[in-house]
Amino acid sequence: GVAFSAQIISEKLETEGQISPAAARIAVIENTEAISEASGSKLEFLIDEQRSIFGMPSTLLVYFVDTNGVPVLFVNSVVTGKYQVTQLITWRIGSSLRQEDYDVHSDFLDNLRVMN
């Protein structure tokens, strides 16, 4: 079968509502672009949708990064709470978006609880 990996990146905010969901989305996109550019990787965003997860605003970002001919597909839910911004990421090596990518990401989210 296909091997998937998962990662959680959570950044605590100093004050309530310090960053808006729109600003969190832009920060994640800009950071992803900067990392890709610095490493010489090719980046392609496929999906950028507003959603709600755990009752909090979120952005679903799906993108490919190709580093030295190795394509990696990322599914990243960026969740903005009152006191934190959390990225819930699943990824795998591969060059095509499949239903399985959504299913694995959904299962990952179903097994988490993010504090607001």
C-alpha positions, 0 to 999 in steps of 0.5 A: 500500500501507499505510505502516508505520514502526518505532522502537527505544527501548532503555534501559540498566540500571545493574545486572543485573536492575534491572527485572523484566519486569512492572515494565517492562510497567507503566512502558511502559503508564503512560508511554503513558497519560501521553503520551496524556493530556498530548496530549489523545489517546484511547488504547485497549489491545487486546492485552497478552500475555506472550511471549519474544523472543530468549530473553528475557521480553517483553510484546506491547502493541497499542494505538490512539492517536487524536490529533485524529481521526488513528488510529494503531495501535502494535504494541510488543514490550517486551523485558527483558534483564539490562542493558536494556529495549528497546521494538521498535515498529511503527506505521501510520495506521489504525483496525483491527487486521489480520493485516498488522500482526502480519506487519510486526512479526514481519518487523521482529523477525526482522531484529533482534538484541537483546543480553541 
